[in-house]
Amino acid sequence: MRYPSLEQYQVALQSPRTAFIDASLASGSIPTNMLSLPEVISGGFALTYRVDVSSNRYAVRCFHKESTALEQRYTAIAKQLRSLASPYFLTFEYQSQGVRVDGAVFPLVKMAWASGETLGEFLEAHHKDRQKLSNLQQALRSLATYLEQQGIAHGDIQTGNLMVSKDGRTIQLIDYDGMFVPEVTALGSAEMGHLNFQHPKRDARHFDSRLDRFSFILLDLALRALQGHPQLWMATQCESDSIIFRANDFVDPSSSRAFTQLSKLSGLDRDVKNFAAICLGGYSEVPSLTEFINGQYTPRTAVALGTSTQARGRAAYLSQYPVLAGGDYMLLKRHIGQMVELVGRIIEVSESRTRHGKPYVFINFADWRGQCVKLTIWSTALSKFSSKPTKSWEGRWVSTKGLVDPIYRSKPSARQKYEHISITISAPNQILLLDGEEALYRLGRSSNAKVTPRVEAVNNSELLSQLRENTPSAVSSPARPKTQQPPPSPNQQLLAKLKGQQATQSPITNRSAPATPPLQPQRVQRTPTSTPARPPAVPIQHRTPMIVQHTQVTGKKGRIRKWLYWGGGLLFLYWVLTAFHA
């Protein structure tokens, strides 16, 4: 089955009454953003929308990617969870006839809305609070033990799939696409889980009750480290989908900075080395969290940490999503509706307010007066920032992971034509400021290419060309960003012609454009994306307006002379006739 795209869902779900087959969902409402479009969260296989129905709130998952035996899988998982009646899981209902898009009907999952905040958001806010981290650690240990006892596994334990509440004492699991229960063993794995929380040797062959062991060991070790050393949060550049460790660390622990840092902490030395050995071992050798904590795991070989960084350098960067450069508009265009990691250098930070007075921020990776990729932070998300983005961010490198929104175009009547592709930011930990070396490393350049992080901005389009050419000196001398100028207007062409004929030159003064494009609510429309926008006419001062005005005045005088000529003739004829009759 071919599922609808993000754009198609965004159009259909602007009207829940006609989109949903379920009567209760059809009577509900979906929160919208400042552009009047439904707010959406992307997952591996589905797009999640919040639907408010009276006093109830639901998470509705609409599928946009193929998953094998979807109905059979969800039916078996629902049956298993109903029998457990555990507070760790949310009640849900699979509807094979759930949502109507472009005249066709597709399945959805209707799930109770989880309370609290994601694990990533919780740690971003409370990584310095020792007691809350301890609460969370105990809650995770209890969850790991419960899943082991039941012989089931979630399959994708990570920062976005764990909801945390009550100061870390209560947790719930969401997103059951890759869940293992005995009844679906024959169906095999539907997904591999997030790279930053999975054993490096896990593949499609592995689908059993041990899927979550590696994730729980990683989280337990990271939380223990943060309780005693909260500065590790910044030192290891934790973000929305990584806590202390990343996939690169698992591939080669001996050259990992994170492993080296943690191995020097008192009380963690043994477990850090054991975790490094687990990374280098096989998937089937991963112990349970209880066995790991109690020291019941004996590694086959010892791993020497911090010994090979200089010899081999860093392994190639691994990301859960495609890594795209912020200046590559056309490449982002091909990833609309997908999750990506965007890495780029900020050209402009624009702060403004909506017509209702709510603040918002655009982080632009190119001149907004054209084709521009940007990050959008609406007022709800902006209120979560302890230090919001400002002009001081311009010229800095940034990484973010998020869903690529549909293209936003200026209205046909607008004087300034532009097209924007955006990633909407929902939480502060979705944005990570990088130094130049780390940015180029993530984009695939050699980590030996040193770049000063606080210099004048280089255009991301130029950066993309440099990366493709792989020129060693590509970023050694950053230049000013080159603003793309629109083609000359008819007035400019006329002025240029006059300049060539006259000795006296007249200066051209372009009107300065506003820093922020006008914010206008807009419905998503499936319109051709290749139609070139006609550049706006640039007002010209001095000589050209004089010529235009002269032409206009001359035309008026001609008409006046005509009126006087014929009016005078008629008056003369009237005088003659009057005299004759007299």
N, C-alpha and C positions, 0 to 999 in steps of 0.2 A: 504494500500500500504506500502510495506517495502522499506524505502529509503536507499540510499547508505551510507556507513560509511565515516568518514573523510579520511581514507587511500584511499578508492576508488575514492573519489572526487579529492584528491591530485594527483593521478595517471592520471586520465582523463583530468584534467584541465592544465596539463603541455603542452597540445596541444589544445588550444582554437579552432583552425580551424576545428578539428574533433569532439570536444566535444559539441560546441554550435550549435543549430539549427538556431538561429537568425543570419542572414547574417552579420549584423554590428558587433555583438559580436564576431562572428567567425573571423572577420578580425582584431580584437583587440589583445591586449597583457595584461598579468597579471603580476604585479610586483612579483619578487621572493626574497627569503631570501638568505643568504650566502651559503645555501646548495642546491641552485637552485630549491627550492620547492615553489609553489605559497603561497604568504602571505594570511592569512585567519583570520577573526574575527568571534568568535562564539557567537550565540545568543540562545534564548530559543528553537527555532524550526529550525533555519537555520544557515548555514555557509555563511558569506559574503565575496565576493571577489571583488577587484577593477579591473575593465576592462577599459583600455585606448583605445579609438577608435579615431584616428586622434586628433582633438582638444577637443573632448568630453570625459567625464569620467563618468562611471556608477558604481553603487553598485549592484552587482548581488548576490541575496540571493538564495542559493541552500539548499533545505530542507533535514534534516537528522533525524527529528522526526515527528511522526504522528500528524496532527492537523485536527480536525473534520471539514468537509465541507470546505476544504481549498479554492477551486475554487469559491464556492458560496460566501464565506466570503470576499475574496479579490475583487471579482467583485462588490459587494455591496459597499465596502469601496472606491474603485476607483471611482465609480459613484458619491458618496457623495462628495468626495474631488474635483472632477472636477467641480461640481456645485458651490462649495465654492470659488475655485480659490484663496486660501489663501496662503500668503508667509510663513505661519507656516508649510506647508506641501510640500513635494516633489512629483513631478509627477512620476508615476510608471506604469508598465505594467505587468500583470500576464500572463505568458506563460505556458499553460498546457503541451506543447511539447517544453521543453526548453533546456535540457542538456542530452547528451548521455553518459551513464556510463556502461561499460561492456556489450554493445549491447542493453541495455534497455534505454528508454527515460523517463525522470522525469521532473516535473514542476520547474519553477524558477520565481523569481520576478526581473525585470529589472527596476532599480530606478536611478534617477539622483543622482550624488554624492554631498553630503552636504558639504558646505564650513565651515571653522572654526575648532574648537576643541571641544571635548566633554566637558560637564559640569564638569566632574571630573578633566580633564586636566586643564581647565580654573581656577578652584578654587585652584588646587595645585600650579599654577603659580602666582595667583593674590589674594590669601586670605588675604594679608596684604594691598591691595589697596582699600581704602574705596570708592573711586569714582566708580571704576569698579564694585564693589559689589553692590553699589547703582543702577548703570545702570542695572545690571542683575536682581536685585529685582523688579524694575519697569517693566522690560520686562516680567518677570514671572507673575506678577500681571495682566498685559494686556492679556497674553495668557490664564490665568485661567478664566478671565472674558469672553473672546471670546468663549471658549469651553462651558461655562455655557449658553451663549446666543444661541449657535447653537444646544444645546441639544446633544452633542457628547462627547466622552472621549477617550483619548489615551489608558488608561488602565495600563500603565507601565511607569509612569513618574519617572525617576531616572537618575543618573549621566551619564550612557552610552547611553541614548536615546535622550538627548538634545544636539544639536550642537550650540555652542556659537561663535559669531563673533562681530566685530566692538566694541571692548572694553566692551562687555556685553550688548550692546543695541539691538542686533539682535539675535534671537533664532529660531531654526527649530527643528521639531520633526522627528525622524526616527523610523523604526521598528514598523510596524502597525499590527503585528500578533494578538494582543489582543485588538484591537480597538473596541469601541462600536459606532455604528451608528444605528438609529432606525430600519433599514431594516434587521439587523441581530439579533434582540432581541430573536427570537425563537431558534437561534442556540446555545445560551448560551455562557458562558465564555470559551475562548480557553486557558487562562493562568491566574495565580494569581498575576503576577507582582513580582517585587523584594521585598523580605521580609523587607529590611531595609527602604522601603518607602511606605509600605502598612499597612492599619489598621489591627491589630492582629486578628480581627474577620471576616475579609473578607474571603469568600469561594466561591465555584462554583455557589452557588445560587445567588450571587450578580453580576449582569451584567446590568448596567444602566449608565445614564449620570453623576452619582456621583462618578464614579470610581477614579477620579483624586483629589478629594477634600483633602483627607488626605495628599497626597504627596505635594500638593501646600502649605498647612499650615506648614508642617514640613520644607520645603525649605525656606519659608518666615521667619520663626522664626530663623532658623539657620543663614541665611544671616544677619538678624538684629543683632544677637549676635556677629558674626564675624566682623561686621563693627566697633563695639566699642571695641571688645576684640579679636584681631587676634590670641592671644596666645592660644585660645581655640582649634585652629586647631591641635596643638601638644598635648594639655592637654587631649583632647577627642580622640586622635589617629585617626583622619580622614584619610580615604584611598580612593582607587579607587571607592568603592561602598558604602560608608557611609559618611554622613556629620553630625557631632555632635552626632546624634542618631543612634542606631541600633535596630534591632528587639527585643533584650532582654530588652531594655529600655521601649518598649511599653507594654510588658507583666506585668511588675511590676514597674511603675514609682516611687513609694515611696522608693524603694531600688536602684534606678538608680543614678549613679554618675553624668551622664550628666544632668539629670533633676535637681539634687541638685545644681550643679554648676551654671546652668542658672537661677535658682530661686533666686540666690543671686545678680544678676545683676540689676542695677538700670534701671527702665523703662520696664523691661520684666517680672516682678513678676506675674502680672495678667495673661498674655498670656501663660506663662510657666505652670501655674497651670491649666488653661483652657485646654491646650493641653494634659496635664496628664489626665484630666477628659475625654477628647475625646477618649484617648487610652483605658480607662476602660469602656467606654460606648459601645453602639452598632454601627454597621456600618451605619445604617440608621439615626443615630443621628449626624453624622458629618456635620457641617455647611459648607457653601461655604467660600472661602477665604475672600471675601468682608464682610460677616457677622462676621467672626472671627476677622478681623482687626478692625471693627467698634464697637466691644464689644456687638454684638447682640446675641452672644451665651451665654446661662446661663447653667452652669453644674448642673446636678441633685444633685451630692454630691461633697463636697470639698475633695481634695487630699492633705494629709500632706506629703511633700517631705523631704527626708533625715532623716526619722525617724526609718526605719526598716533595715538598712544595717547590723548592728551588730546582730540583732535578727535572721534574716533569711538567710543572706549571699546572694550570687549572684545566680540568676536563671541559669538553664542549658544554655549553649551557643547555639544560633541559627544561622545557616548559610544558605545562599541561595544555597550553593553547598555542596556536601559531603566533610567532613573535613578529610584529609588524612595525615598521618605522613610521613615526608620526607625520612625516611629510609626504607619504605615498598615498595620495587620495584615491587613485584608481585601484590600488590593491585593497584598501579598506572597503571600497565599493563592492568588491567581489566577496567580501566577508560579512555583508549585512545580514543580521539575524543570527550571527555566530558569536561565540565567546572567543576573545583574542587577548593577547598581551601586547599592549601598545607601549613602545619606548620612543621617546622623542625629546627634543629640546624646545622649551617653551619660548614662543615668539612674543606672545602678549597675554596678559591677564586682564580681563575686562570685567569690572564690577558695575552692576546696574540694579534697577528695580522694575518689577512688573507694573502694569497699570493699576494694580491694587496695592502697590507699595511694598511688595515682598522682595527681599534682596535675592540676587542670584549672581553666579560667577561663571564666566566662560574662560577656559584655558585653551588658547589657540596655538596650533602648531604651524600656522601659515597666516598670511594676510586674509582677514575675513571677507574682504571684498572680491571674492572669487570662489574657487574650490578650496575649502578649508576643512581640516580635521580638528576636532576640539573635544574637550571634556566639559560636560555641563553639570553644574552643582546648583540644584534648586534650593529654595529656602529651608525645606525640611532637613535636607542633608547638611546644609551649611551651618545650621544651628548646632550640629554635633561636633563641629571643628573647634578645638580649643584655640587654634591659631589658623585662621582662614587664609586661603591663598591671596596674595597681594601682588602688586607690581614688583616687589622684591624677588619674586619667583622667576621673573623674566630672565632668560638666559640659562636657566638651570635645567638639568636632565630629570626626567620623571618616567616612572613605569606604572602602568595601571592594567588591571584585568577586568574586563567587563563585556557586556553585550553591545554589539555594534548596532546602533539605532538606524532606522530608515533615513533616507536623505531628506533634509529640510531645505526647501527652496523658497526664495523670496517670491512675493506675490507678482503676478504678471504686470500689475500696475505700478510696482515699485520702481523708483528711479534707479536705485542701485541693485543690480542683479547679482545673486550669489547662490552657492550651493554648499551646505554644510553636512558633514557626517560626524556624528557625535557618539560618545560613550557617556552615559549618565552615571554620575557618581552617587552612591547611596550612603556611604560611610567613609570616615577619614582613612581607615586602614586600607582602602581601595587604592590610595595614591601613595607611592613610595618615591621620595626624592633620591636620586642617584648621583654619584660622582661620574665624571666623564669616562673613566676607565671601566666602571661596572656597566655603564650604558652600552659602550661599544662591545663589551664582552657578551652581553645579552643579545646584541644585534648580529653577533657572529664574527666580529673583528678580533684580532689578537689582543689578549689582555695586556700585552707589553706596550700597547699604544697609549702613552700617558697623555691625559688631557686635563688641563686646569678647569676645575668645576665652575668657578665664578668668573667667566669672561663674557664678552659681548656675544650675543646670540648669533649662531650660524643657522641659515635656513635649512629646514629639515629635508627639503627637496635636494639641496646640494649635498647634504649628508648622505642621502640615499644613493646618489650617483657615486659618491666617494666610496661608500661601502661596496657597491657593485663592482667598481673598478679595483677595489682592494689596494688603493694607493697608500703606502706607508705614511706619507706626509699629508694625508688628506685632511686631518683635523689639527695639524700642528699650528696653523696660523688662522684661527677663526676670523671670519669676516663679518661685516654688517649684513643683516638680512636684506635681500633685494626684494623690494616690493614690486609686484607685477603691475605694470601700467596698462590701462585699457587702450585699445586701438584708437588712433586719432579720430575725433569727431569731424563732421563736415565743416564746422566753423574753424577747427584747428587746421584742416587742410587748406581752406581759403586763406587763412592768415599766413600759412607757410608760403603760399603762392605770391601773396602780396609782398612778403619779406624779400623774396627773390627779385622783385621788380623795383623795390624802393631802397634808397640808401639809408633812410631813417628806420631804425628797428623799434618795435613795440614789444614790451615784455608780456608773456602769458602768465596769468595767475590762475592756478586751479583751486577750486573751492575745496577746503579741507573736509574730509569725510568724518562722520562720527565714529567713535571708537567701538561702539556696540551696535549691531544691526537691530532694527526695530523688532520687538517681540510680538508675534502675532499668532493666535491660535490657528491651527491648521489641521485639516483632516488628511490622513494618509491617502494618497491617490496613486494608482498604478499608471504613471505617465512615463513616456519615453525619457530616459535619462541622458540621451546623447544630444538633445536639441541644444544648440549653442545659444547662450543668453546674449541678447543685443546689448552692447555696452552703452551706458548712459551718456548723453551729450555733456561735454564739459563746458561750462560757461566761460566765455572769453571776454576780457575787458579791453578798454582803450579803442584801438583802431577798428576792429571788426564790428562792434556794436554801432559805431558811428556810420559805417557803410550801410548797415541794415536799416538804421533809422532814416538815413537820407533817402533810401529807396522808398520807404514807407511814406515819408513826407511828400516826395515828388508825386506819388500816386494820388494822394489826397488833393493836391493843388490842381492836378489835371481834372479831377472830377468837379472841383469848385468852378474852374473856368468854363466847363461845359454847362453847368447849371446857370451861371451868369449869362452866357451867350444866348441860351434858349430862353431864359427868363426875360432878358432884355428884348429879344425879338417879339415875344408874346405881348409885352407891354406896349411896344411900338405899334403892333398891329391893332391892339385895343384902342390906342389913341387915334389912329387913322379912321377906324370905323365909327368912333364916337363923333369925330369932326364931320364926317360925311353925312351922318344922320341929322346933325345939327343944322 
